[in-house]
């Protein structure tokens, strides 16, 4: 909200607020979600094809039913290379994304605050409280 308020304070329009304050913080999550869905679809298409929905899975099913080991090994190699290459691309894209800062609604603890709270909550053994 602080970024949105800052952009609004300089009389920015709705699109300017969106592209200057909202989108930069939401982009890493959107890209990561889309990459996850794409990875899932690549793997799922192979499994659904084996079950009879078509695609590479159907080719795997046919090659194994007809005992075409050369064809089956080629198809499996293509599937493994496709999944591995997309995983590598996805990993590079995620590393290139900036990390999102913590939400302003969850402030970071002060450096000395946690030690003070811990020492008040658990007094030393044998020491009366308040001393």
Secondary structure, DSSP 8 states (H G I E B T S, - for coil): -HHHHHHHTTT--HHHHIIIIIHHHHHHHHHHHHHHHHHHHHHHHHHHIIIII-SHHHHHHHHHHTT-HHHHHHHHHHHHHHHHHHHHHHHHHHHHS------TTS----TTHHHHHHHHHS--TT--TT-
